[in-house]
Amino acid sequence: MINLIVIAISAIMFALLLIWWRWPAFRVWIEAPKYSMLRQERRFDGRNAARTAAGSTRFIAHRDY
Protein backbone atom coordinates (compact mmCIF):
# COMPACT_ATOMS: atom_id res chain seq x y z
CA MET A 1 0.00 0.00 0.00
CA ILE A 2 2.78 2.45 0.91
CA ASN A 3 4.59 1.55 -2.31
CA LEU A 4 1.48 2.41 -4.31
CA ILE A 5 1.20 5.82 -2.62
CA VAL A 6 4.89 6.57 -3.23
CA ILE A 7 4.60 5.53 -6.89
CA ALA A 8 1.45 7.65 -7.39
CA ILE A 9 2.98 10.75 -5.80
CA SER A 10 6.21 10.25 -7.76
CA ALA A 11 4.23 9.96 -11.00
CA ILE A 12 2.32 13.16 -10.21
CA MET A 13 5.53 15.04 -9.42
CA PHE A 14 7.20 13.77 -12.59
CA ALA A 15 4.18 14.83 -14.66
CA LEU A 16 4.19 18.31 -13.11
CA LEU A 17 7.92 18.65 -13.69
CA LEU A 18 7.52 17.57 -17.32
CA ILE A 19 4.66 20.04 -17.87
CA TRP A 20 6.65 22.83 -16.15
CA TRP A 21 9.65 22.12 -18.39
CA ARG A 22 7.64 21.83 -21.63
CA TRP A 23 5.18 24.74 -21.42
CA PRO A 24 6.43 28.23 -20.46
CA ALA A 25 2.86 29.49 -19.89
CA PHE A 26 2.37 26.85 -17.21
CA ARG A 27 5.72 27.82 -15.70
CA VAL A 28 4.62 31.45 -15.40
CA TRP A 29 1.34 30.41 -13.78
CA ILE A 30 2.95 27.97 -11.34
CA GLU A 31 5.65 30.47 -10.26
CA ALA A 32 3.30 33.48 -9.94
CA PRO A 33 2.83 33.14 -6.15
CA LYS A 34 6.60 33.24 -5.63
CA TYR A 35 6.99 36.47 -7.58
CA SER A 36 3.95 37.99 -5.88
CA MET A 37 5.46 37.25 -2.48
CA LEU A 38 8.82 38.71 -3.54
CA ARG A 39 7.07 41.92 -4.74
CA GLN A 40 5.26 42.25 -1.42
CA GLU A 41 8.49 41.65 0.49
CA ARG A 42 10.36 44.30 -1.52
CA ARG A 43 7.53 46.77 -0.95
CA PHE A 44 7.53 46.06 2.79
CA ASP A 45 11.34 46.29 3.00
CA GLY A 46 11.25 49.63 1.19
CA ARG A 47 8.72 51.08 3.63
CA ASN A 48 10.53 49.63 6.61
CA ALA A 49 13.89 51.05 5.46
CA ALA A 50 12.32 54.48 4.95
CA ARG A 51 10.78 54.42 8.43
CA THR A 52 14.03 53.24 10.00
CA ALA A 53 16.03 55.94 8.24
CA ALA A 54 13.54 58.63 9.22
CA GLY A 55 13.34 57.34 12.78
CA SER A 56 17.10 57.13 13.25
CA THR A 57 17.56 60.63 11.79
CA ARG A 58 14.91 61.98 14.13
CA PHE A 59 16.52 60.21 17.07
CA ILE A 60 20.00 61.53 16.26
CA ALA A 61 18.69 65.06 15.67
CA HIS A 62 17.06 65.22 19.13
CA ARG A 63 19.75 63.44 21.10
CA ASP A 64 21.44 65.38 23.90
CA TYR A 65 25.19 64.96 24.27
FIKOLZA-1660 file (N, C-alpha, C; in steps of 0.1 Angstrom, whole numbers, plus 5000, padded with zeros to 4 digits):
% residues 65
   i   px   py   pz ch aa at
   1 5008 4988 5000  A  M  N
   1 5000 5000 5000  A  M CA
   1 5009 5013 5000  A  M  C
   2 5019 5013 5009  A  I  N
   2 5028 5024 5009  A  I CA
   2 5035 5026 4996  A  I  C
   3 5039 5015 4990  A  N  N
   3 5046 5015 4977  A  N CA
   3 5037 5022 4966  A  N  C
   4 5024 5019 4967  A  L  N
   4 5015 5024 4957  A  L CA
   4 5014 5039 4959  A  L  C
   5 5013 5044 4971  A  I  N
   5 5012 5058 4974  A  I CA
   5 5025 5065 4969  A  I  C
   6 5036 5060 4972  A  V  N
   6 5049 5066 4968  A  V CA
   6 5050 5066 4952  A  V  C
   7 5046 5056 4946  A  I  N
   7 5046 5055 4931  A  I CA
   7 5036 5066 4925  A  I  C
   8 5024 5067 4931  A  A  N
   8 5015 5076 4926  A  A CA
   8 5020 5091 4928  A  A  C
   9 5025 5094 4940  A  I  N
   9 5030 5108 4942  A  I CA
   9 5042 5110 4933  A  I  C
  10 5051 5101 4931  A  S  N
  10 5062 5102 4922  A  S CA
  10 5058 5105 4908  A  S  C
  11 5048 5098 4904  A  A  N
  11 5042 5100 4890  A  A CA
  11 5036 5114 4888  A  A  C
  12 5029 5118 4898  A  I  N
  12 5023 5132 4898  A  I CA
  12 5034 5142 4897  A  I  C
  13 5044 5141 4906  A  M  N
  13 5055 5150 4906  A  M CA
  13 5063 5150 4893  A  M  C
  14 5065 5139 4887  A  F  N
  14 5072 5138 4874  A  F CA
  14 5064 5144 4863  A  F  C
  15 5051 5142 4863  A  A  N
  15 5042 5148 4853  A  A CA
  15 5042 5164 4855  A  A  C
  16 5041 5169 4867  A  L  N
  16 5042 5183 4869  A  L CA
  16 5055 5189 4864  A  L  C
  17 5066 5182 4867  A  L  N
  17 5079 5186 4863  A  L CA
  17 5080 5187 4848  A  L  C
  18 5075 5176 4841  A  L  N
  18 5075 5176 4827  A  L CA
  18 5067 5187 4821  A  L  C
  19 5055 5190 4826  A  I  N
  19 5047 5200 4821  A  I CA
  19 5053 5214 4824  A  I  C
  20 5059 5216 4835  A  W  N
  20 5067 5228 4839  A  W CA
  20 5078 5231 4829  A  W  C
  21 5085 5220 4825  A  W  N
  21 5096 5221 4816  A  W CA
  21 5092 5224 4802  A  W  C
  22 5081 5218 4798  A  R  N
  22 5076 5218 4784  A  R CA
  22 5069 5231 4780  A  R  C
  23 5061 5236 4789  A  W  N
  23 5052 5247 4786  A  W CA
  23 5055 5260 4794  A  W  C
  24 5061 5270 4788  A  P  N
  24 5064 5282 4795  A  P CA
  24 5052 5289 4802  A  P  C
  25 5041 5288 4795  A  A  N
  25 5029 5295 4801  A  A CA
  25 5025 5289 4814  A  A  C
  26 5026 5275 4815  A  F  N
  26 5024 5269 4828  A  F CA
  26 5034 5272 4838  A  F  C
  27 5046 5274 4834  A  R  N
  27 5057 5278 4843  A  R CA
  27 5054 5292 4849  A  R  C
  28 5050 5301 4841  A  V  N
  28 5046 5315 4846  A  V CA
  28 5035 5314 4856  A  V  C
  29 5025 5306 4853  A  W  N
  29 5013 5304 4862  A  W CA
  29 5017 5298 4875  A  W  C
  30 5026 5287 4875  A  I  N
  30 5030 5280 4887  A  I CA
  30 5039 5288 4896  A  I  C
  31 5047 5297 4890  A  E  N
  31 5056 5305 4897  A  E CA
  31 5051 5318 4901  A  E  C
  32 5039 5322 4897  A  A  N
  32 5033 5335 4901  A  A CA
  32 5032 5338 4916  A  A  C
  33 5029 5328 4924  A  P  N
  33 5028 5331 4939  A  P CA
  33 5042 5335 4944  A  P  C
  34 5053 5329 4939  A  K  N
  34 5066 5332 4944  A  K CA
  34 5069 5347 4940  A  K  C
  35 5067 5351 4928  A  Y  N
  35 5070 5365 4924  A  Y CA
  35 5061 5375 4931  A  Y  C
  36 5048 5371 4934  A  S  N
  36 5039 5380 4941  A  S CA
  36 5045 5382 4955  A  S  C
  37 5049 5371 4962  A  M  N
  37 5055 5372 4975  A  M CA
  37 5067 5381 4975  A  M  C
  38 5076 5379 4965  A  L  N
  38 5088 5387 4965  A  L CA
  38 5085 5402 4963  A  L  C
  39 5075 5405 4954  A  R  N
  39 5071 5419 4953  A  R CA
  39 5066 5425 4966  A  R  C
  40 5058 5418 4973  A  Q  N
  40 5053 5423 4986  A  Q CA
  40 5064 5424 4996  A  Q  C
  41 5074 5415 4996  A  E  N
  41 5085 5416 5005  A  E CA
  41 5093 5429 5002  A  E  C
  42 5096 5431 4989  A  R  N
  42 5104 5443 4985  A  R CA
  42 5096 5456 4989  A  R  C
  43 5083 5456 4987  A  R  N
  43 5075 5468 4990  A  R CA
  43 5076 5470 5006  A  R  C
  44 5075 5459 5013  A  F  N
  44 5075 5461 5028  A  F CA
  44 5089 5465 5032  A  F  C
  45 5100 5459 5027  A  D  N
  45 5113 5463 5030  A  D CA
  45 5116 5477 5027  A  D  C
  46 5111 5482 5016  A  G  N
  46 5113 5496 5012  A  G CA
  46 5106 5506 5022  A  G  C
  47 5094 5502 5026  A  R  N
  47 5087 5511 5036  A  R CA
  47 5094 5510 5050  A  R  C
  48 5099 5498 5053  A  N  N
  48 5105 5496 5066  A  N CA
  48 5119 5504 5066  A  N  C
  49 5126 5503 5055  A  A  N
  49 5139 5510 5055  A  A CA
  49 5137 5526 5056  A  A  C
  50 5126 5530 5049  A  A  N
  50 5123 5545 5049  A  A CA
  50 5119 5549 5064  A  A  C
  51 5112 5541 5070  A  R  N
  51 5108 5544 5084  A  R CA
  51 5120 5544 5093  A  R  C
  52 5128 5534 5092  A  T  N
  52 5140 5532 5100  A  T CA
  52 5150 5544 5098  A  T  C
  53 5151 5548 5085  A  A  N
  53 5160 5559 5082  A  A CA
  53 5154 5572 5088  A  A  C
  54 5142 5574 5087  A  A  N
  54 5135 5586 5092  A  A CA
  54 5136 5586 5107  A  A  C
  55 5133 5575 5113  A  G  N
  55 5133 5573 5128  A  G CA
  55 5147 5575 5134  A  G  C
  56 5157 5570 5127  A  S  N
  56 5171 5571 5132  A  S CA
  56 5176 5586 5131  A  S  C
  57 5172 5592 5120  A  T  N
  57 5176 5606 5118  A  T CA
  57 5169 5615 5129  A  T  C
  58 5156 5612 5131  A  R  N
  58 5149 5620 5141  A  R CA
  58 5155 5618 5155  A  R  C
  59 5159 5605 5158  A  F  N
  59 5165 5602 5171  A  F CA
  59 5179 5609 5172  A  F  C
  60 5187 5609 5162  A  I  N
  60 5200 5615 5163  A  I CA
  60 5198 5630 5164  A  I  C
  61 5189 5636 5157  A  A  N
  61 5187 5651 5157  A  A CA
  61 5183 5656 5171  A  A  C
  62 5176 5648 5178  A  H  N
  62 5171 5652 5191  A  H CA
  62 5178 5646 5203  A  H  C
  63 5189 5640 5200  A  R  N
  63 5197 5634 5211  A  R CA
  63 5206 5645 5218  A  R  C
  64 5206 5645 5231  A  D  N
  64 5214 5654 5239  A  D CA
  64 5228 5647 5242  A  D  C
  65 5239 5655 5240  A  Y  N
  65 5252 5650 5243  A  Y CA
  65 5257 5655 5256  A  Y  C
% end
